Amino acid sequence: MAHNHDHRRNRNHHHHQIPLSSGGCSPKASITTEPPSSLEEGLKPPTSINVHSLSQVPSSSAGDGVSSSSTIHAHKIIAELVGSYVVVFVGCGFIMESKSSEMGVVSVGAAWGLAFMVMIYALGHVSGGHFNPAVTVALAASCSFPWKQVAGYVAAQVAGSSLAVLSLSFLFDHRSEVDVKVTVTRLQGSVSCSQGLAWEFVTSFFLMLTICGVAVDPRAIQELSGITIGAAVMFNVMIAGNMTGASMNPARSIGPALVNREFHNLWIYVVGPIVGMLAATAIYTVLLTHNHNHNHNNNNNHSEINSTSAGKETSK
């Protein structure tokens, strides 16, 4: 009986060990949490890890034996498809409605930001809450997400976006004053291709830097990650919405382009966000590494001081 009790305790301990990263580039530290003692405690996120982190996706336990890796991966794909669908449905739906009303870029920005915030909190614990191919690629490049899952995530995100625009086309079909073509991201006015690329790069850089700071970095106030990321999306749309449409998301642009068969300047909305987010993760990695080395040196200095003090006390 004692042996069985220890075996169950070891299995529980293993089951509640949550990895800080799903990537395979370098060994990552892990945080061990105690099993919740009640349902209420089980619903509360641990204070030392972000359940909504975009770089942390659930992994199958070694002792499960029932759930295969393909099944778990399918759950993530479905969550990314549904999340991308809802985000694009709300955002593009608001754009279509705003063309026939007095709603401006502020209202559209709020719609996009709130949609992202809600889906991050709703599905972040299932798939990581990317809903954006550029985010997925940037996290994989920074070794925070496995490359083998990138293709499935991107396909799900593009499919969700396309299905959302198709749904909007059907639902608004009875209104002649609303055209689904307004969902296509275009350069506005006299904005050149180089300026449009720069706008998409800068806004995507800001967004990914925010994601790294509040969702990937375990030291942040991670319970507010969804609110912060949603606010970053909202501010970017307010700033760049009248310039490029403020896509920051290849799936958001590819979906409407496929449905409407309009691919003019689509490359800007693919290259700009991916390069901008890769740059943000690279810079944040440098900052994170420098801070880690600084803290490590400080800890070593404190250890040396404590050792010296202890030696003096012993000699006395």
Secondary structure, DSSP 4 states (H G I P E B T S, - for coil): -HHHHHHHHHHHHHHTEEES----SS---EEE-PPPSSHHHHHSPPTTS-TT-TT------TT--SS-HHHHHHHHHHHHHHHHHHHHHHHHHHHHHHTTSS--HHHHHHHHHHHHHHHHHHHHHHH-S--SHHHHHHHHHTTSS-GGGHHHHHHHHHHHHHHHHHHHHHHTTT-TT--GGGGS----TT--HHHHHHHHHHHHHHHHHHHIIIII-TTS-GGGHHHHHHHHHHHHHHHHTTTT-----HHHHHHHHHHHT--TTTTHHHHHHHHHHHHHHHHHHHHHHHHHHHHHHHHHHHHHHHHHHHHHHHH-
